[in-house]
Amino acid sequence: MLPEPTPLATATIQSSIEQNSPTSQHGFLHDDQPAVALSPANAETTSGEEQSALDAALAASLQERAEDGAVSASSVKRLSARATPSPPARNRVLEYEQASTPPVRKREGPAFEVIKKPRNPGDKSSPIQDLPNEVLTHALARLAPNDLACVSLVSKRFHSLVTGPHAWRTAFSHFFPGSDSINCDLLENDSDSQAVVKSERRAFTRLTPLASWRSEYIMRTRLLRSLSRGKPMQAANSHATRTQTVAPTVMYNSQLYTTINHIHATFGSVTNKKLPRFAHGADEFGTATSSDPNAAKVDSWGLTDPQIFPQFADRFPGDAQYGLGPGEVVGLPNSMDVSQPYGMIVGEGAPGGMVYYRSTEEMRGRFLTPTSAVTAHELGIPRIASNNEAVTAVWIAKSAAVPSLTDGLIGLFSGSSLGVLTAYSLGASSSGSTRNQRYSRGETTARWVLSPGVPIIQIAVDNEHTLNRMAQNRIWVVVLNALGEVFYLTKSPKRPHLDRGSRLDDEAIERMAWQTGRTVYWNTVEPSRRIAKVDPYADGSVDGSYSPRSSWNGMCLSTGQISAETQEIEAFMRRKPKDFQRLCAGWDMRRVLEVDFAGDDGNNAGENIVVFGCAREEGSIASVRRYSRLRVQDRAASQTVPPPNLTSAITEASTPPSMFGGSPSPITNPATGLSLGLLSTSLAHDEFDGATTPRPMAEEWRTTDYSMGGIKHVEILATTIDRSTFATQTASEDPLLGFSGRSAASSPSYTPMIAPDSAVSSSDVPGQRARMFAIGTKLGTVIVWDMRASIARSVDTTNTIDPSRIIHTDSPEISCLALSSLCLVHGGNDGLVQAWDVLASEVQPIRTLNSKFSSRARRRLLQAQASPQGVGINLFAAGAIYLDPDPTILRGIVSLGTHLLYWAYSSSAADQYKSNKRRLRRSERGSNAATERFSGAMRSNLNNYIESEKFELHREKEQRNKESQRIAGRFGTDLLDGSEEEMIAYAAMLSQEAFERDHARRASDTSVSNSIAASSVDRSVAATPAQSPSPHRPTPKTEDELDADIAEAIRQSLATSPPAGYEIPIRHAKPKNKRAPSAQESPKPSPALAGSSQAAELSDLDFAIQLSLAEEQSKQAAGDEDAFPGLPGASGKGKGKKVM
């Protein structure tokens, strides 16, 4: 055993290390990066210095292990008594592997160094021209949008690179990281050795109808810059005699008593000068009002309605809500929905609750007709105990789409705790059509039993439904119940015929509603069916996965079958929530539903239904699941034997065997049969998609789960979906996919030029027609996904989608969210409202819309959470947010307690794609008004104003005349004083005439050449009678005849050919008032085509001389005239800018 090393020996080892080890600017090397590598090939020829360096390196490794505590003192004592300790096995293996390679050091600083290349003094070539296009594209993509657009003026090569979509797409991916922003290593490390591969494909919803990568990049960056600056929007309608100062934000009181958590708005558009209007309600007391943000005041609607609705907790204190606890009764807070054009609807969430509706044309509302005791089993009408029924979900129309498409039948929906869905009519209105007048306001029009005994908790309706979507059998209403089952409807109900003038009482109206409901059938999303709990002892009387529901007339059931079905429905309605919780899994009445009605798979389907498990109860886990509807070819129909060829069968039946014996006449096989496969290949896709020719299509629902991005203990408090204009359009309604070449929505400079016959898919569209949705958690985090992301490959599999963006806000909790194609706006329970970029161009918020009292609110919230009473009603929190559906208009509204904050920022920096109208000029001399053209009412100012306006109109008229004259002189647009269609027809006629003349000339030349060739062939044949197939041989010529022929040939060869045969028409430049000579004369054929070679050369020389003379004359004539002659009416200086 060796003794412990003395301090002197340690110092000697360290000194040898310092002397022999190579220096490094990065500090000491690790064990996996040895400074000296041992080469096994040269181990025997190692010098003494190298051996000492190797020993020093080994001693250094042992010293480092001793300093790190890896080798204790006891282990040092047990070392073998060798002069040079052997290196550890790990070091030996690494040294052997790295023997032939130098040590790798970590890269610091820039990845490369720019070295100036020596060049000759006269070398003017650009080295950047030698770079490949791929490198240039990625280099140019780092420029700003304006600089990238200016690069196209450098050269033709740069112009071709910049004008292509790849450069702008690459620049867009650099500026907007998107989903790459979640992994910070992707932003900090650009090396190729990364675990996660960067993706240049960005999923987003575009801002303009005919967007390209260039327009999307420029528009998005300018709009985000305008939002961050916060410049106020100009007033649309300002009074002419006074100035009006418009503030970017306006806050006013809503005249409500509790926190506002429902907002709906109609913003209108900038073109029609329609002012925005808002409707806002608070479901705590069931009150709602409307307001005008420009006036910053609330209207009288809703202020005089005395109706206030108590909550379930107030009427049944101590009972658990949402069917939990003992599970004897279903109760929940009151549900509410508001609509600016149609009013508000409130549903009482306690047993015996009713539906309350107030129209915008009424100052006081009404309770809708409750469920009566009408029972008719043979008609499918069950008995419903209204005293145990609570209203759990309500909906009111936001637009005229659904009421108009259903002929005024459906304008309101309500769902009950017994699984009954009821539809009501909006009734007659001053702005509605006359067809709605046959229904009274709030009249019950249709009723269904979808899930007896299980509450309906969410209703979603397509507010953008159209006739085309209805013809394509697309989903327009979706319903969710407490067990997670999803029901949907694709058809519109029809009311049975009634005699004109007949009046119905309440009982007859309810019977008619049940009969109307049986005209359509509600489908079920198969993957969402209820799941039965494991029953090992078979205690349950029925299967937990089974549930009856209302049938429809298309099933053709008998009266007995309908009666038995109705009785079974009544039995399920008598069950209590605890019975369903015992038999079925997944009881949750706090689920949230979001539906993408505009999703498209190319087969008139593709809707996406997202169900959120909010994890509000203890022990539950948050989940986000999507159900995607697809239409695929029916496998059963495709795998069966195709039907026989109808044409061949008919032909065989029509050709019986001959009565005289022998085989029948042969049957000609048809070129194309009538089988399904041949039809699908022979017909066009549009003709075989099911609209013209029926095709067997099967409907499938595929499941997708969205991950939380590694965040644990998530509790969802708010959800939102992008409701922008282009996010709610299907593929058939998309103007970019149905591009026809010209649109008034965008300018040609920002419009992608696509050939009419080129097919455009959703993947080629900028953003891939994505639609984003987001959730807000109790931890103050916002998670964003793409609702139209990739779907599962089959029905049996479930794929997982990662988040597109994760935002960590300063708010303790997220109380509300709003999302548009441009930005995401979050509202916290502390009153903090901020706007974020969805594509993560900025990690920080773009703009803070409200932060007043947010710090004080956080302190109060912490104190309230620690108190026994809890928070209660939080008047600091942001309750609801609503954004303009047009993402290029930066305005929206948010509720802060009982107050409303409206913002409207100017987006003039992104208005260059719009039409260039006459801008506002400076104010007149002597006027102090800076925002108005005319601000005084004095007579002298009025006269000056009229004179200046007349002068401007006269100048604009002259400019238009000059422009029209220039266009007419250059393109001949005013020829014959005809319209554009007549000019096109005249040009087509001239082109047709020229084509016919050219065709006739070519035909005549061809006929002449053919005749000459034929004569030569006849002579050659006559000269060689041995090759003639004729049996009669001609007599040979005598010597005298041959001498005469030779003399004639010599005479013709010596004769001079006329020069007109080789002349070509030459058109000389002459004044416009003189008509040019006709250039369509056909050249005369030369009679001396069979002359000698000397005569041909003379004729060719004459022809060349004529061409040179004609070219010289044309050059002299062109030189005498001006190269750019002035137009007849364009006299003046410059480019027509001289003031007349």
DRENLO-924855 format. One record per residue (C-alpha): residue in one letter; x, y, z. Coordinates in steps of 0.05 Angstrom, whole numbers, plus 5000, padded with zeros to 4 digits. Example, Ala and Ser with C-alpha at 12.3 -4.5 7.8 and 13.67 -1.06 7.14 Angstrom:
a524649105156 s527349795143 
This chain:
m500050005000 l502550694982 p502451255032 e498251875021 p501252354971 t504952925002 p503553654985 l510353684950 a508453114903 t501853444888 a505154094872 t510053744826 i504353404788 q500654054780 s506854404754 s508053864703 i500853924681 e501654674671 q508054574632 n506154014586 s498554064576 p496354494517 t493055154534 s485655254524 q481655894525 h475455524548 g478255294615 f479654584637 l477354024592 h472553494616 d473852754620 d470452624554 q475053124519 p482252904534 a487753394517 v492752864493 a490452264453 l494351614456 s495351304387 p495650554392 a499150504325 n505050924348 a505250694420 e512050374413 t515250984381 t512751484431 s518151984453 g519752154524 e516452824522 e510052534495 q510251994549 s511152504604 a505352914575 l501052284575 d502852134647 a501252844667 a494452804633 l492852154670 a495052464736 a490653064721 s484652624710 l485852274776 q486852944811 e480153204784 r476552584807 a479652674876 e477453404878 d470353224858 g469652704912 a469152134864 v475251804894 s475451804970 a481651785013 s480651055028 s480450874955 v486851264943 k490250854997 r488150204963 l491350384897 s496349884871 a503750034880 r505350194807 a509750764784 t504551004733 p497250874751 s493050574695 p487651014667 p480350834681 a476750394632 r472150954611 n478051394592 r481550834555 v475650704511 l474651444496 e482051534482 y482050954434 e475851214397 q478551924393 a485751744377 s485351954305 t481152574316 p483053234349 p479253444411 v472653784397 r471554454431 k464954794444 r463355334394 e463256034420 g461956674383 p460056704310 a459356064271 f463656314214 e468456884200 v468157344140 i474957394106 k476157904052 k477857573987 p483757873948 r481258163882 n484358493823 p483559243817 g479659193752 d475158623775 k468058903778 s464358243785 s459958123846 p461757513887 i454557463911 q452557263840 d456456613849 l452056383907 p446555873891 n439356083893 e437955693957 v443256083996 l440956743967 t433656593984 h435256444057 a439757054062 l434657524032 a429257234077 r432657564137 l431158254111 a425358694133 p419058684089 n420459354056 d427759184044 l425958514016 a421158843967 c426559343945 v431558783931 s427458593870 l430159223835 v437459003839 s437658523780 k433558033741 r435957453783 f434157803847 h427457993818 s425857273801 l427857053871 v424057583908 t417757553866 g417156803878 p413256543938 h419056153968 a422956763991 w416957074024 r414956414056 t421856334085 a421857054110 f414956934141 s417556314178 h423556704204 f419457284230 f413656854258 p416456244293 g409555954308 s409955284341 d417655314342 s417155844396 i415355314448 n422255004444 c427255544464 d433155144437 l430455244367 l431055994374 e437956004408 n441455444371 d441655414295 s446054804290 d443954204250 s444553714307 q437853844340 a432853354369 v427053764341 v426953934268 k424854644250 s418754704206 e417755254156 r410355104148 r406155574189 a398955444206 f394656064212 t388456404185 r390056914131 l387857644136 t385657804065 p381357424015 l386457343959 a392757304002 s399657113980 w405757004023 r408157704007 s401658054024 e400757634087 y407657794112 i407058544099 m399958604124 r401158214188 t407458594207 r404259274193 l397959104231 l401858874291 r405959514289 s399559924286 l396659554345 s402959664386 r402960414370 g395660504389 k394061074342 p386661254348 m381961094290 q379061674251 a371761814262 a367261544206 n361762064213 s363962724243 h359863364242 a361863864189 t361864484232 r365964244292 t371963824305 q371463164341 t377062854381 v376662094380 a380061724437 p383061034422 t379560744483 v372960904515 m370460644582 y363260724605 n358360414653 s353559864631 q348260014683 l348359284706 y349359044777 t354158464769 t359958254726 i358458224652 n360157544622 h356257554556 i357658044498 h355458044426 a356858584375 t355258794304 f361059204279 g358959304208 s364159484157 v368060104141 t365160154071 n357860214093 k359560704150 k355560284198 l357060424271 p358359854319 r352859644368 f353659204430 a349158764472 h351758544540 g348758134596 a350257864665 d347557174681 e348057284756 f341357644755 g339357514683 t339558244660 a342058524594 t342859214562 s345459504497 s350060084483 d353260524431 p360760594439 n361261234399 a356461584446 a359461204506 k352561104536 v347460554547 d340860524511 s334160484546 w333259754525 g333459314586 l333559854638 t326159834652 d325459074655 p324458904728 q325258144720 i330957854762 f332257104765 p334856774829 q340256244825 f339755514843 a344255624904 d339456144930 r333155724921 f336155064945 p341655254995 g346054675014 d344654234954 a350354044909 q350254324839 y351353974772 g347953334795 l353453154844 g353152994918 p347252554933 g345252594859 e337852694872 v336753334833 v340153714776 g341554444789 l346554934761 p347455694753 n342756034705 s344656004632 m344356614586 d345656834515 v345257514482 s344557744410 q345058464388 p339958404330 y334957944366 g335358044441 m336857584500 i334756914529 v335456654600 g334455954626 e333155814700 g337755254724 a333355034783 p327954484781 g321554784752 g325655304715 m322955664654 v325756034593 y325456784590 y326057164524 r326357914509 s326758164438 t330458794418 e323859114399 e320859004468 m322459354533 r320058764574 g320658034559 r316257424568 f316656714596 l316056204540 t310855654544 p313255104591 t312454364580 s305254154591 a302353494612 v300553294541 t301752554530 a300652154466 h304851514462 e302351344393 l304952014367 g311551964404 i309852484457 p312352264526 r310052524593 i314953024620 a315053234694 s316153974687 n316954074763 n323453664761 e326053974696 a331354514697 v333854924638 t341154754629 a342955074561 v340155634517 w341855934450 i339356524409 a340756684336 k346457174322 s344757274249 a339057174201 a342056544170 v338555994210 p331756354218 s331456494143 l333555794121 t328455464167 d322855934144 g322656264213 l321755604248 i328055624291 g330956234325 l331855994397 f334055344429 s333555084500 g336054444531 s333354144596 s336053694650 l331553134625 g334953124557 v329453494519 l331353984465 t326254514446 a326255014389 y322555684388 s321156204336 l323456924339 g316857154312 a315357754270 s320058354270 s320559014234 s327058804201 g325058084187 s321357784128 t313957674123 r314756924129 n316256994204 q309557324216 r305956654218 y309456494284 s308656884347 r314657104389 g317256524429 e312556014399 t314655284408 t316155004339 a319954344349 r321753864404 w326053244411 v328352774466 l335752644452 s338352344517 p332652194566 g334852334637 v341652614619 p342153384618 i343853764555 i349454244574 q351854574509 i348554784443 a352555034383 v349355294319 d352555514253 n351156254247 e354156254176 h349655704149 t347755794076 l343655444023 n349855123993 r351754824060 m344654574069 a344854254000 q351453914018 n348353614082 r353253974127 i352254004202 w348754624227 v347154474300 v350954064352 v348653864422 l352853594481 n350153234543 a353053104612 l355952424593 g359952714535 e355352474480 v355052914418 f348852964373 y348453344308 l343353524254 t344353604180 k337253714155 s332254264170 p325554084202 k319154214165 r312554384197 p306353984176 h301454344132 l296054754167 d289855064138 r290155804128 g286956194184 s286855624233 r288455804305 l291955334353 d291755324428 d297755164472 e296354414472 a295654394396 i302054794387 e305854304430 r303053714391 m305154054327 a312054164355 w312953424369 q310553254299 t315353764269 g321153454307 r319752764277 t321253034206 v328753014218 y333552524251 w339052694301 n345452314289 t350452114342 v358052174340 e359851444350 p366451544387 s362851974438 r357751464460 r356951354534 i361450834566 a358550354617 k362250224681 v364749534697 d359249134730 p362548484755 y356348254793 a351248464740 d347248884789 g344849364735 s338049244706 v339949544639 d346349634600 g349750284617 s351850414545 y344650404518 s339850994514 p333351084474 r331551724438 s326252004392 s325651674324 w323552014260 n318451884205 g323651604158 m324150974200 c317050784181 l315450514251 s308650254268 t304250554321 g305850004370 q313350094360 i312750844371 s308650734433 a313750244462 e319350724447 t315751294481 q314550884544 e321850684547 i323751424542 e319151584600 a322551044642 f329351354629 m326752044646 r324651814715 r331751624733 k335952074776 p343052324764 k345851824815 d343151244773 f346951474711 q353251614752 r352850894779 l351950574710 c355851044664 a362751354666 g364452084652 w358852484685 d361053214678 m356353804669 r361954314662 r364354084595 v365054614541 l363554524467 e366854884407 v365054704335 d368654864270 f362854844220 a367355084163 g372154494164 d372654154097 d375353484073 g373653574000 n367453134003 n362453634033 a364453444103 g370353574150 e366853904210 n370853884274 i367553824343 v372053964403 v369853774473 f373654064533 g374053694599 c375254284646 a377453874707 r373454304755 e372253734803 e377453414848 g380952814819 s379152984747 i384153114691 a383353644638 s382553384568 v381453674498 r378553184448 r376653304376 y371752904333 s372853004258 r367452814208 l369852504142 r366352224081 v370151654049 q368351143997 d364350574024 r368949984032 a363249484032 a360849743965 s367749763935 q369549053957 t363248733928 v363048443858 p361448993808 p354748933773 p354748623703 n355649053643 l348649293625 t350549433553 s353248733541 a347348413575 i342448783532 t346448603470 e346547863488 a339047853500 s337648193434 t341747693392 p338646993399 p341646393362 s340046333289 m334245883269 f338345623211 g343845373256 g350845623265 s353546113316 p350146763329 s352847423305 p358947653344 i357748133400 t361748763401 n364448933469 p362749643489 a368350123501 t365650353567 g361050003614 l356250253667 s359849973726 l361550413785 g369050393776 l368750573703 l363951133716 s368551423769 t374351443720 s370451693660 l366552243694 a369552883720 h370652963794 d365453503800 e360353063765 f361852463809 d362252773878 g355152583895 a351653203869 t350252953799 t351652213802 p350251833867 r356451523897 p356651053958 m359951464012 a360851244084 e361251734143 e366851654193 w368652014257 r375952024276 t378652224344 t384452684362 d387152874430 y390753534443 s396553524491 m397854054544 g405054164525 g407753864589 i403754304636 k401153934696 h394854034739 v391154424685 e384254704702 i380755034643 l376955674659 a375855984590 t375655754518 t375256114451 i375655984376 d377556424318 r371256734290 s374457164236 t371357234168 f375856744131 a376056244188 t368556124180 q368755974105 t368755284076 a373355074019 s367855183968 e366555883996 d373956074000 p375356613948 l382556393941 l380855673925 g375455903877 f380056423846 s377356673779 g382657173761 r379957843786 s377158083851 a375258753880 a377358553949 s384858633938 s389358983890 p393258633834 s399958763870 y397758333929 t393857823889 p397157163870 m396957043796 i394456343785 a392856013720 p385455883710 d386555143697 s391255033756 a388454663816 v389454983884 s389154563946 s388654774019 s395954624030 d397955133978 v394055694011 p398156134058 g396855864128 q393855214101 r386755454119 a388055334193 r383355544248 m386155664318 f382855564385 a385455684455 i384155544529 g385655954591 t387755594654 k387555734728 l395055814728 g394756424682 t397156044621 v394056054552 i394955464505 v393455524431 w392254954381 d390254864308 m383254594303 r384354354232 a390853994245 s392253294218 i387152764234 a387852034252 r389251534197 s383451084215 v377451034262 d381050544308 t386951004322 t387551664360 n393052164343 t395752714388 i396853444369 d401853894406 p400454624422 s401955164371 r403355694424 i403855714500 i403156404532 h404856534605 t401257164627 d401857594690 s394657454711 p393456964767 e387656654729 i384856714658 s377656924661 c376057044587 l379256984518 a378157234448 l381857024385 s382357314315 s386757164255 l391657704278 c392157674353 l389657354417 v386757784473 h386557504544 g383057784605 g385057594675 n381257594741 d385558184762 g383058614705 l389458554662 v387658544588 q393258434537 a393858274463 w398757744440 d401357524373 v398756824357 l404856664314 a409856884368 s413457434331 e414057754400 v414857384465 q412057964504 p404958224494 i403958684435 r399759174474 t396759224543 l389559444534 n387959514608 s392359484670 k388959984715 f388159724786 s390959044766 s396359054819 r391359274873 a386458744848 r391658204858 r392758404930 r385258414943 l384357734910 l389657424954 q386257705015 a379457464992 q381956764977 a384756715047 s378156935078 p372656435096 q367556785050 g371856694988 v372357164929 g364957214912 i363157694857 n369657974828 l368458664799 f375758724778 a375658124731 a374958154656 g368457794641 a367857754566 i371657984503 y369058074432 l373358254372 d371658504303 p370857924254 d375158314204 p382258224231 t384858824192 i380459294234 l383559364303 r377559444349 g373959054403 i370659094470 v371858784539 s367758794603 l371258984668 g366458844723 t360359274707 h364159734660 l365659664586 l372259834552 y371959954477 w378260054435 a379060254363 y386060334335 s387860584267 s390560084216 s392360604163 a399360324158 a396459704125 d391360054080 q395860094019 y392559483988 k385959853985 s383760333930 n387460993926 k381961503937 r382862243943 r386062394010 l384462964057 r388663564043 r391164094091 s386464594121 e385365254086 r389465864099 g387166244160 s383665644190 n385865334256 a382164684246 a387064124232 t382263554222 e376763874180 r377064134109 f372064694123 s371064924194 g367865614190 a360865844173 m362766534147 r360566744077 s367566904052 n370166234074 l364265894042 n365566233975 n372866063977 y371165343994 i366465283935 e371565593888 s377165133911 e372664523903 k370764743833 f378064833815 e379764143842 l374063813803 h376264173740 r383463953749 e381363223761 k377063243699 e382963493657 q387462953686 r382362423668 n381762693597 k389362693588 e389761983614 s384261753567 q387762093508 r394261763526 i391061073530 a387361203465 g393661413428 r397660823453 f392660253452 g387260523405 t381660463455 d377360993422 l377660683353 l370960753316 d368061033381 g365960333403 s365360003470 e370459513497 e366358903475 e365659193405 m373159323401 i374658613422 a369758343370 y372858793316 a379858553333 a377557833331 m374457953262 l380858263235 s384957693263 q380257183231 e380757533163 a388357553166 f388556823185 e384056633127 r388157033077 d394656733102 h391556033098 a389256153026 r396156403006 r399555803036 a394655343001 s396055662933 d403655612943 t402854892962 s398654732901 v403755062854 s409554692885 n405754042881 s404254142807 i411554292791 a413753682830 a408653252794 s411153492726 s418353352745 v416352652769 d412752512704 r418952732665 s423452292706 v418851712697 a418651832623 a426151862622 t426851182656 p421950712623 a425150102654 q422250282722 s415150392696 p410249862717 s406449932653 p407249342606 h407349802544 r414150132538 p414650792499 t418850832437 p425651152446 k426951842418 t431151962358 e437452372357 d433952962324 e428652992380 l434052962433 d437953522401 a431653952399 d430253822473 i437453992493 a437154642453 e430554832486 a433454702555 i439555122540 r435155692516 q430855682578 s436955662624 l440056272589 a433556662593 t433157192649 s427857062701 p423257632721 p425257942788 a418057982812 g418057242828 y422857332887 e420358002913 i417658032984 p412758563010 i416359133045 r412359603088 h415360293096 a413860753154 k408961293132 p404561803167 k398261533201 n393361903157 k395861533095 r393860823084 a399560323075 p399659903012 s396759213016 a401758703039 q397858083024 e399158012950 s401257302933 p408057242899 k407957022827 p411356362814 s417756402773 p417456062705 a424755872708 l424755392767 a428454872726 g434155342704 s441455232712 s445555342775 q448655982748 a441856302736 a439656102807 e445756442836 l444357072796 s437157082820 d439356972893 l444257552887 d438858002859 f434257792916 a439557962969 i440858642937 q433458802939 l433058613013 s438859063032 l436059652993 a429259563026 e432459533096 e436460163083 q430360543059 s426460333122 k432160563167 q432461243133 a424961323137 a424961133211 g430761613226 d427162203196 e421362123245 d421562203321 a422861553360 f417461733410 p412362173375 g407962583420 l400562443428 p395662903394 g392763203458 a398763143505 s401663843498 g405064143558 k410964033604 g413063393638 k408162823644 g401863223638 k402663563706 k402364273680 v396464653710 m392064933654 
